[in-house]
Amino acid sequence: MQNFWFNSKTKACEQFDYEGCGGNGNNFLYESECWKTCGKYVESNCSYPIHRGRECSNGSRKVAFGYNNKNKRCERFVYYGCGGYPNRFDSARECWNTCGRNSGSKCVEPGPKNRFGLVKKYYYDVESDSCKTSRYSPFSSKKNRFNTKDDCEATCKANYTSSIASF
């Protein structure tokens, strides 16, 4: 049986195989129970899973952005308007600036300082959540630099995701 436990080192609820006998209080049937009970030990809103919340009576859905700790990137999702976890931002820029700055992701590295060079490449612009072109010299920094727009978008752009918790 797949249950959940709160890992105090990673500050996250994680899945494990429960044999159904014994155990302790750090054993939850549902991920939502784990987060509800142990979320108070989480130091950053960015550590919570992305959660779409629940429908409100006024039907106010909106596009939001959340930080996915597993793949170290911001993702776009539809927030249903009520409840959910605090890992929710109004823009990709706000998400990257709040959660991604210390992630080690090349997506948050600054773009090119000058745009002179022989080679056309792409970089991710946090402000616009888009991949832009620039010219690079072969000796310029390789941080936040991609060979194709598709590579850039697949790595950095806050695309819609299916990894949203819906408890």
PyMOL commands that set and color helices and strands:
alter all, ss='L'
color gray80, all
select helices_A, chain A and resi 31-41+45-47+92-100+106-108+149-156
alter helices_A, ss='H'
color red, helices_A
select strands_A, chain A and resi 2-7+12-17+54-55+62-68+73-79+81-82+119-125+130-136
alter strands_A, ss='S'
color yellow, strands_A
deselect
rebuild
show_as cartoon
